[in-house]
Amino acid sequence: MTPELSQLPTILADLPTGQLFVLTDSHTVVHCLPILADSIGQIPYHLLTIEAGEQSKNLTSVQLVWDFLLKHHATREAVLINLGGGMITDLGGFAAATYMRGIRFVNIPTTLLAMVDASSGGKTGFDYKGVKNAIGTFTPPLATLIHLDFLRTLPAEELLSGFAEMLKHGLIASQEEWVNLLQLLQEELPHEQLVEALGSTGVLQASIAIKEKVVAQDPHETGLRKILNFGHTVGHAIESAALERNALPHGYCVLWGMVAEVYLSVVKLGCPREVLQQLTQIMLQYYGRPQCNCKQREQLIQRMYRDKKNSANRTPNFTLLRAVGEPEINQYVSEKDIDEALEYLFSL
């Protein structure tokens, strides 16, 4: 089980005075910091807040964190708490991993997306020159702490963004996990009841456990961990293209990416068409269509060549599905087939 926020005082028990640092964004400083402050108790801390949103996930913000740590004389004994969504945990984790060759950090995710994806697994980083997560490290946090009540502050769009990564975990894990998630969606629960159901049904912990199990076997993404990239080759291309205009929710981009990549899975690996139909229906009912058009297909394919999974002189590299629970890594797909998958996605 993932540790809860109540365990934070124990984790910080031997911390030297003045060596606790907290990174928030302009949303979590209002909605989440008071809860964290109660958990910290009498331990003094230094606070830095940066503007919320993907546009802050850049080198300038990393430098702000480094400057903040230097200004308050952070030593190698310091601990940085990253209180926020994936932007904060990724960026704060990178700043901590590189400050004085590495200080400890604790991730406290405040969004569903961060709980099931960004805050665990040890990936840190930031966007650079229009490329999503182009610069980063593999550095595990000292701890990742979950507090379900943070989800009550989220708009529906943020919950759906995180749920897309849960759907990805279900598709790569097992038919049982996939069916559990489909059943939860079919209930069409109101916001408050959905948050309760995520905890009470065990689907949230199951999703976190799926990722943690994969990461434990392949922490540096040399093989098995690539299955977690399902949906991300197309999804990151859509997301990176959007950064030039306005940022799109990461989970929405992954969901659209999964639709295209399940289409490729049907064509290339014989994945049952029922999976494509189920995922397409989820997209149309909950996520809507991507704001792209056929004229952008060539641009998106070129962005896929810049994906971190690629090898030199090869077509873009995908993780595809032979069936639910049967992912296949290192699937090199021709531009013609990618274009066909994008045409399917954009024509819905």
VOPAGU-2260 file (C-alpha; in pm, 1 decimal, decimal comma):
REM VOPAGU-2260
SITE   aa  ch    i         X         Y         Z
SITE  MET   A    0       0,0       0,0       0,0
SITE  THR   A    1     116,2     352,4     -78,6
SITE  PRO   A    2     194,9     550,0     241,7
SITE  GLU   A    3     -54,1     816,5     348,6
SITE  LEU   A    4       6,4    1179,6     446,0
SITE  SER   A    5     -25,6    1094,5     816,7
SITE  GLN   A    6     314,0     920,9     796,8
SITE  LEU   A    7     499,2    1242,8     707,3
SITE  PRO   A    8     608,4    1334,5    1065,0
SITE  THR   A    9     776,8     994,5    1098,7
SITE  ILE   A   10     959,2    1043,2     767,8
SITE  LEU   A   11    1085,6    1385,6     881,1
SITE  ALA   A   12    1170,0    1284,1    1238,2
SITE  ASP   A   13    1550,2    1320,1    1208,0
SITE  LEU   A   14    1554,2    1627,2     981,2
SITE  PRO   A   15    1790,2    1906,8    1095,1
SITE  THR   A   16    1622,0    2237,9    1184,7
SITE  GLY   A   17    1579,3    2472,9     889,9
SITE  GLN   A   18    1627,3    2199,4     627,8
SITE  LEU   A   19    1265,3    2143,0     523,2
SITE  PHE   A   20    1155,9    2306,3     197,3
SITE  VAL   A   21     811,2    2302,5      35,6
SITE  LEU   A   22     733,9    2363,9    -332,5
SITE  THR   A   23     374,7    2448,5    -429,8
SITE  ASP   A   24     197,0    2605,4    -724,8
SITE  SER   A   25     -48,8    2894,5    -716,5
SITE  HIS   A   26    -340,6    2651,2    -670,7
SITE  THR   A   27    -200,4    2404,9    -417,3
SITE  VAL   A   28     -68,7    2682,2    -193,3
SITE  VAL   A   29    -433,6    2781,8    -138,1
SITE  HIS   A   30    -615,7    2448,2    -138,8
SITE  CYS   A   31    -359,4    2197,6     -12,4
SITE  LEU   A   32     -86,7    2371,4     189,0
SITE  PRO   A   33    -309,5    2418,9     499,3
SITE  ILE   A   34    -363,1    2040,5     515,5
SITE  LEU   A   35       9,3    1976,3     469,9
SITE  ALA   A   36      93,8    2235,2     737,9
SITE  ASP   A   37    -125,2    2046,9     986,5
SITE  SER   A   38      62,9    1725,6     908,4
SITE  ILE   A   39     402,7    1892,4     944,2
SITE  GLY   A   40     306,8    2032,7    1283,0
SITE  GLN   A   41     578,1    2234,1    1456,1
SITE  ILE   A   42     854,8    2163,3    1203,1
SITE  PRO   A   43     960,8    2496,0    1044,6
SITE  TYR   A   44     978,3    2507,2     665,5
SITE  HIS   A   45    1065,6    2738,6     378,2
SITE  LEU   A   46     800,2    2787,1     107,7
SITE  LEU   A   47     829,8    2855,2    -266,2
SITE  THR   A   48     525,9    2894,9    -491,7
SITE  ILE   A   49     535,8    2900,0    -872,3
SITE  GLU   A   50     256,8    2966,4   -1120,2
SITE  ALA   A   51      30,9    2666,7   -1184,3
SITE  GLY   A   52      16,7    2508,0   -1528,0
SITE  GLU   A   53     230,5    2319,0   -1778,2
SITE  GLN   A   54     376,5    2647,5   -1905,2
SITE  SER   A   55     575,6    2664,5   -1578,4
SITE  LYS   A   56     744,2    2329,6   -1639,2
SITE  ASN   A   57    1061,7    2485,3   -1779,0
SITE  LEU   A   58    1423,8    2561,8   -1701,4
SITE  THR   A   59    1336,0    2904,2   -1560,0
SITE  SER   A   60    1122,5    2740,8   -1289,8
SITE  VAL   A   61    1397,0    2487,8   -1214,2
SITE  GLN   A   62    1636,0    2778,8   -1160,9
SITE  LEU   A   63    1383,8    2939,4    -925,4
SITE  VAL   A   64    1391,6    2624,0    -711,1
SITE  TRP   A   65    1772,6    2608,6    -715,4
SITE  ASP   A   66    1790,6    2978,7    -616,7
SITE  PHE   A   67    1534,4    2919,8    -340,0
SITE  LEU   A   68    1739,0    2630,0    -196,6
SITE  LEU   A   69    2063,6    2828,6    -214,1
SITE  LYS   A   70    1909,4    3139,1     -58,4
SITE  HIS   A   71    1792,6    2943,2     246,1
SITE  HIS   A   72    2118,6    2748,0     280,7
SITE  ALA   A   73    1985,8    2404,3     193,7
SITE  THR   A   74    2246,8    2137,8     260,1
SITE  ARG   A   75    2267,8    1778,8     144,3
SITE  GLU   A   76    2060,2    1687,7     451,8
SITE  ALA   A   77    1765,6    1893,6     323,1
SITE  VAL   A   78    1429,2    1752,9     215,1
SITE  LEU   A   79    1213,4    1915,4     -52,5
SITE  ILE   A   80     839,5    1841,3     -39,4
SITE  ASN   A   81     670,8    1866,3    -380,1
SITE  LEU   A   82     303,9    1945,7    -314,4
SITE  GLY   A   83     113,4    1949,3    -641,0
SITE  GLY   A   84      31,1    1775,1    -964,5
SITE  GLY   A   85     267,7    1622,4   -1215,6
SITE  MET   A   86     424,8    1952,6   -1313,0
SITE  ILE   A   87     535,1    2014,8    -952,4
SITE  THR   A   88     648,4    1657,8    -876,9
SITE  ASP   A   89     843,2    1629,5   -1204,8
SITE  LEU   A   90    1004,4    1971,8   -1183,7
SITE  GLY   A   91    1066,9    1969,2    -808,7
SITE  GLY   A   92    1206,9    1618,8    -829,6
SITE  PHE   A   93    1452,6    1726,3   -1100,7
SITE  ALA   A   94    1563,2    2033,8    -904,9
SITE  ALA   A   95    1621,0    1819,6    -594,4
SITE  ALA   A   96    1798,1    1545,4    -790,8
SITE  THR   A   97    2048,5    1796,1    -932,4
SITE  TYR   A   98    2095,5    2038,6    -641,8
SITE  MET   A   99    2431,7    1961,0    -475,2
SITE  ARG   A  100    2431,6    1636,4    -677,7
SITE  GLY   A  101    2108,3    1532,8    -514,4
SITE  ILE   A  102    1899,9    1598,0    -204,3
SITE  ARG   A  103    1603,4    1397,8     -78,9
SITE  PHE   A  104    1251,5    1485,7    -187,9
SITE  VAL   A  105     900,6    1374,6     -94,9
SITE  ASN   A  106     618,7    1379,6    -349,2
SITE  ILE   A  107     269,9    1459,3    -223,2
SITE  PRO   A  108      49,8    1442,1    -533,9
SITE  THR   A  109    -264,8    1652,1    -529,1
SITE  THR   A  110    -420,1    1537,1    -858,4
SITE  LEU   A  111    -537,8    1194,5    -965,6
SITE  LEU   A  112    -294,5    1204,7   -1258,1
SITE  ALA   A  113      -1,0    1265,4   -1025,7
SITE  MET   A  114    -116,9     997,2    -781,4
SITE  VAL   A  115    -129,6     720,0   -1041,1
SITE  ASP   A  116     150,5     836,5   -1268,5
SITE  ALA   A  117     382,4    1134,5   -1227,0
SITE  SER   A  118     465,4    1116,7    -855,8
SITE  SER   A  119     585,0     755,3    -852,5
SITE  GLY   A  120     838,5     576,8   -1066,8
SITE  GLY   A  121    1132,3     811,4   -1018,4
SITE  LYS   A  122    1103,7    1009,9   -1342,0
SITE  THR   A  123    1185,3    1378,5   -1300,4
SITE  GLY   A  124    1222,7    1653,5   -1558,2
SITE  PHE   A  125    1089,8    1949,7   -1749,5
SITE  ASP   A  126     983,1    2052,2   -2099,9
SITE  TYR   A  127    1251,8    2199,5   -2323,0
SITE  LYS   A  128    1224,2    2371,6   -2661,8
SITE  GLY   A  129     876,4    2236,3   -2724,0
SITE  VAL   A  130     961,8    1876,1   -2634,9
SITE  LYS   A  131     766,7    1724,1   -2345,4
SITE  ASN   A  132     998,3    1607,7   -2062,0
SITE  ALA   A  133    1304,6    1644,4   -2284,0
SITE  ILE   A  134    1540,2    1696,1   -1987,6
SITE  GLY   A  135    1523,5    1478,5   -1676,7
SITE  THR   A  136    1662,9    1205,6   -1452,8
SITE  PHE   A  137    1561,2     874,0   -1301,6
SITE  THR   A  138    1564,3     960,2    -929,7
SITE  PRO   A  139    1322,9     795,5    -684,7
SITE  PRO   A  140    1162,2    1009,7    -414,6
SITE  LEU   A  141    1222,4     943,4     -46,7
SITE  ALA   A  142     848,4     874,9     -30,9
SITE  THR   A  143     525,0     935,4    -218,7
SITE  LEU   A  144     233,1    1009,3      13,7
SITE  ILE   A  145    -134,2     987,3     -86,2
SITE  HIS   A  146    -416,0    1196,4      61,2
SITE  LEU   A  147    -749,0    1122,1    -108,5
SITE  ASP   A  148    -917,2    1440,0      16,3
SITE  PHE   A  149    -703,6    1648,3    -220,7
SITE  LEU   A  150    -908,6    1503,8    -507,1
SITE  ARG   A  151   -1221,8    1675,5    -375,0
SITE  THR   A  152   -1075,2    2012,0    -478,6
SITE  LEU   A  153   -1033,8    1907,3    -843,8
SITE  PRO   A  154   -1259,8    1996,5   -1136,3
SITE  ALA   A  155   -1406,8    1710,3   -1339,2
SITE  GLU   A  156   -1153,5    1766,2   -1619,0
SITE  GLU   A  157    -863,3    1696,2   -1381,8
SITE  LEU   A  158   -1022,7    1376,3   -1253,3
SITE  LEU   A  159   -1077,8    1256,3   -1610,6
SITE  SER   A  160    -718,4    1337,9   -1697,3
SITE  GLY   A  161    -595,1    1111,3   -1419,6
SITE  PHE   A  162    -849,6     843,1   -1498,9
SITE  ALA   A  163    -703,1     816,8   -1850,7
SITE  GLU   A  164    -374,6     693,3   -1700,8
SITE  MET   A  165    -572,6     445,2   -1490,4
SITE  LEU   A  166    -735,0     318,4   -1810,4
SITE  LYS   A  167    -387,1     277,2   -1957,4
SITE  HIS   A  168    -277,1      73,7   -1655,8
SITE  GLY   A  169    -586,4    -144,7   -1690,5
SITE  LEU   A  170    -524,6    -209,3   -2058,9
SITE  ILE   A  171    -163,2    -315,9   -2011,0
SITE  ALA   A  172    -226,8    -512,9   -1689,8
SITE  SER   A  173    -520,7    -752,1   -1718,0
SITE  GLN   A  174    -876,9    -806,7   -1835,6
SITE  GLU   A  175    -989,3    -793,9   -1470,9
SITE  GLU   A  176    -842,6    -447,1   -1411,8
SITE  TRP   A  177    -986,4    -320,7   -1740,8
SITE  VAL   A  178   -1336,2    -449,3   -1658,5
SITE  ASN   A  179   -1322,2    -294,1   -1308,9
SITE  LEU   A  180   -1253,7      46,1   -1462,8
SITE  LEU   A  181   -1523,8       6,7   -1727,1
SITE  GLN   A  182   -1775,1     -77,7   -1455,8
SITE  LEU   A  183   -1681,1     230,5   -1256,2
SITE  LEU   A  184   -1734,9     450,6   -1562,9
SITE  GLN   A  185   -2071,1     289,0   -1635,0
SITE  GLU   A  186   -2198,9     398,9   -1294,2
SITE  GLU   A  187   -2156,8     766,3   -1400,1
SITE  LEU   A  188   -2104,9     873,8   -1040,2
SITE  PRO   A  189   -2116,1    1240,2    -935,1
SITE  HIS   A  190   -1782,3    1400,5    -847,3
SITE  GLU   A  191   -1796,4    1338,6    -471,3
SITE  GLN   A  192   -1909,1     977,9    -506,3
SITE  LEU   A  193   -1645,1     907,5    -771,7
SITE  VAL   A  194   -1370,5    1024,2    -535,1
SITE  GLU   A  195   -1510,4     794,0    -266,1
SITE  ALA   A  196   -1533,6     503,4    -512,0
SITE  LEU   A  197   -1171,3     544,6    -621,7
SITE  GLY   A  198   -1066,0     467,5    -267,3
SITE  SER   A  199   -1336,2     224,5    -153,2
SITE  THR   A  200   -1329,1      -2,3    -460,7
SITE  GLY   A  201    -951,3     -31,4    -454,6
SITE  VAL   A  202    -905,4      77,3    -817,9
SITE  LEU   A  203    -678,9     368,3    -722,0
SITE  GLN   A  204    -438,9     155,0    -517,7
SITE  ALA   A  205    -452,5    -115,0    -786,4
SITE  SER   A  206    -351,1     137,5   -1051,5
SITE  ILE   A  207     -62,2     268,3    -841,0
SITE  ALA   A  208      47,2     -89,6    -771,1
SITE  ILE   A  209      53,5    -174,5   -1143,3
SITE  LYS   A  210     299,2     105,3   -1212,5
SITE  GLU   A  211     510,9      36,7    -902,9
SITE  LYS   A  212     543,0    -332,9    -994,7
SITE  VAL   A  213     665,1    -247,6   -1345,9
SITE  VAL   A  214     907,3      20,6   -1222,7
SITE  ALA   A  215    1054,0    -212,0    -959,0
SITE  GLN   A  216    1148,3    -459,8   -1233,1
SITE  ASP   A  217    1288,1    -199,3   -1472,2
SITE  PRO   A  218    1366,5     132,8   -1297,4
SITE  HIS   A  219    1559,4     286,0   -1588,9
SITE  GLU   A  220    1325,3     188,9   -1872,4
SITE  THR   A  221    1559,9     -48,0   -2053,6
SITE  GLY   A  222    1284,1    -295,9   -2137,7
SITE  LEU   A  223     964,4    -385,1   -1952,4
SITE  ARG   A  224     896,0     -30,6   -1827,8
SITE  LYS   A  225     831,4      75,0   -2186,2
SITE  ILE   A  226     485,1     -79,0   -2153,6
SITE  LEU   A  227     393,7     228,1   -1945,5
SITE  ASN   A  228     444,3     436,4   -2260,9
SITE  PHE   A  229     133,2     287,6   -2420,3
SITE  GLY   A  230     -67,3     579,1   -2563,8
SITE  HIS   A  231     218,7     822,0   -2512,6
SITE  THR   A  232     389,6     819,2   -2853,5
SITE  VAL   A  233      84,5     974,7   -3018,2
SITE  GLY   A  234     -29,4    1142,6   -2694,7
SITE  HIS   A  235     297,3    1328,9   -2636,1
SITE  ALA   A  236     302,5    1442,8   -2999,2
SITE  ILE   A  237     -44,1    1596,3   -2959,0
SITE  GLU   A  238      51,6    1747,2   -2623,1
SITE  SER   A  239     380,6    1893,2   -2748,4
SITE  ALA   A  240     209,6    2048,2   -3050,7
SITE  ALA   A  241     -48,6    2205,2   -2820,3
SITE  LEU   A  242     223,6    2365,2   -2604,6
SITE  GLU   A  243     283,6    2610,5   -2889,6
SITE  ARG   A  244     -73,8    2738,6   -2838,4
SITE  ASN   A  245    -234,6    2637,3   -2506,7
SITE  ALA   A  246    -152,9    2337,5   -2295,3
SITE  LEU   A  247    -392,9    2043,5   -2308,3
SITE  PRO   A  248    -452,9    1810,9   -2010,4
SITE  HIS   A  249    -193,9    1532,4   -2023,8
SITE  GLY   A  250    -446,1    1255,6   -1961,1
SITE  TYR   A  251    -671,1    1372,0   -2244,4
SITE  CYS   A  252    -374,4    1356,5   -2483,0
SITE  VAL   A  253    -287,0    1007,0   -2357,6
SITE  LEU   A  254    -648,1     894,1   -2405,6
SITE  TRP   A  255    -646,5    1020,3   -2765,2
SITE  GLY   A  256    -307,2     857,8   -2811,1
SITE  MET   A  257    -441,6     525,5   -2682,6
SITE  VAL   A  258    -727,5     534,0   -2931,7
SITE  ALA   A  259    -480,3     575,8   -3218,8
SITE  GLU   A  260    -245,3     314,3   -3077,2
SITE  VAL   A  261    -520,4      57,7   -3016,1
SITE  TYR   A  262    -614,0     113,0   -3382,4
SITE  LEU   A  263    -252,9      28,7   -3471,2
SITE  SER   A  264    -272,2    -269,9   -3236,4
SITE  VAL   A  265    -576,6    -402,4   -3421,9
SITE  VAL   A  266    -405,2    -359,8   -3758,7
SITE  LYS   A  267     -54,3    -476,4   -3664,8
SITE  LEU   A  268    -104,3    -730,9   -3383,1
SITE  GLY   A  269    -461,4    -851,7   -3418,3
SITE  CYS   A  270    -585,8    -690,6   -3097,2
SITE  PRO   A  271    -961,4    -754,6   -3063,7
SITE  ARG   A  272   -1161,1    -475,4   -3229,7
SITE  GLU   A  273   -1390,9    -472,6   -2925,1
SITE  VAL   A  274   -1114,7    -297,6   -2726,7
SITE  LEU   A  275   -1099,0     -21,4   -2987,3
SITE  GLN   A  276   -1476,4      14,4   -2977,8
SITE  GLN   A  277   -1480,3      34,6   -2597,0
SITE  LEU   A  278   -1203,5     296,2   -2583,3
SITE  THR   A  279   -1354,9     499,8   -2867,1
SITE  GLN   A  280   -1689,0     508,4   -2683,9
SITE  ILE   A  281   -1516,6     626,5   -2365,0
SITE  MET   A  282   -1342,5     901,3   -2561,4
SITE  LEU   A  283   -1661,5    1026,7   -2726,0
SITE  GLN   A  284   -1863,4    1011,9   -2402,8
SITE  TYR   A  285   -1612,9    1166,0   -2160,7
SITE  TYR   A  286   -1313,0    1324,4   -2336,5
SITE  GLY   A  287   -1437,3    1458,2   -2666,7
SITE  ARG   A  288   -1242,8    1473,1   -2990,6
SITE  PRO   A  289    -886,6    1606,1   -3013,3
SITE  GLN   A  290    -858,6    1961,3   -3142,3
SITE  CYS   A  291    -646,9    1858,4   -3438,1
SITE  ASN   A  292    -716,4    1810,6   -3804,9
SITE  CYS   A  293    -588,6    1602,1   -4093,4
SITE  LYS   A  294    -352,6    1878,8   -4207,5
SITE  GLN   A  295    -156,4    1839,1   -3882,2
SITE  ARG   A  296     -87,8    1467,2   -3925,3
SITE  GLU   A  297     253,5    1515,6   -4087,2
SITE  GLN   A  298     361,1    1755,7   -3811,3
SITE  LEU   A  299     253,2    1505,1   -3543,5
SITE  ILE   A  300     443,4    1221,4   -3710,4
SITE  GLN   A  301     759,0    1433,8   -3716,7
SITE  ARG   A  302     716,5    1495,8   -3343,1
SITE  MET   A  303     691,0    1120,3   -3287,4
SITE  TYR   A  304    1041,1    1083,1   -3432,9
SITE  ARG   A  305    1164,1    1299,7   -3141,8
SITE  ASP   A  306    1016,2    1062,6   -2881,6
SITE  LYS   A  307    1269,5     938,1   -2624,5
SITE  LYS   A  308    1195,6     569,1   -2700,6
SITE  ASN   A  309    1316,5     590,5   -3059,9
SITE  SER   A  310    1631,6     439,8   -3207,2
SITE  ALA   A  311    1839,5     608,9   -3474,7
SITE  ASN   A  312    1737,4     548,4   -3836,9
SITE  ARG   A  313    1412,6     372,8   -3741,3
SITE  THR   A  314    1047,1     461,0   -3778,3
SITE  PRO   A  315     867,4     572,2   -3456,7
SITE  ASN   A  316     867,5     319,2   -3173,6
SITE  PHE   A  317     538,8     222,3   -3006,0
SITE  THR   A  318     409,7       4,1   -2727,7
SITE  LEU   A  319     105,1    -175,4   -2868,7
SITE  LEU   A  320    -142,6    -436,7   -2743,1
SITE  ARG   A  321    -183,9    -791,8   -2866,6
SITE  ALA   A  322    -484,1    -804,2   -2631,2
SITE  VAL   A  323    -583,7    -648,9   -2297,5
SITE  GLY   A  324    -304,8    -741,0   -2056,4
SITE  GLU   A  325     -66,2    -835,1   -2338,9
SITE  PRO   A  326     143,9    -527,4   -2427,6
SITE  GLU   A  327     423,6    -552,8   -2684,3
SITE  ILE   A  328     714,7    -307,1   -2667,2
SITE  ASN   A  329     945,9    -189,7   -2946,8
SITE  GLN   A  330     689,0    -194,6   -3225,2
SITE  TYR   A  331     828,0      12,8   -3513,0
SITE  VAL   A  332     543,7     144,2   -3726,2
SITE  SER   A  333     555,4     292,9   -4074,5
SITE  GLU   A  334     448,0     651,2   -4141,7
SITE  LYS   A  335     170,3     514,7   -4364,8
SITE  ASP   A  336      19,1     311,5   -4079,9
SITE  ILE   A  337      57,8     599,7   -3832,3
SITE  ASP   A  338    -116,7     832,3   -4076,8
SITE  GLU   A  339    -401,6     581,2   -4106,6
SITE  ALA   A  340    -437,1     563,8   -3727,0
SITE  LEU   A  341    -443,3     944,0   -3700,4
SITE  GLU   A  342    -703,1     960,0   -3974,9
SITE  TYR   A  343    -920,9     721,6   -3771,3
SITE  LEU   A  344    -873,9     934,9   -3457,2
SITE  PHE   A  345    -950,7    1265,5   -3628,5
SITE  SER   A  346   -1250,1    1130,2   -3817,8
SITE  LEU   A  347   -1444,5    1027,3   -3507,3
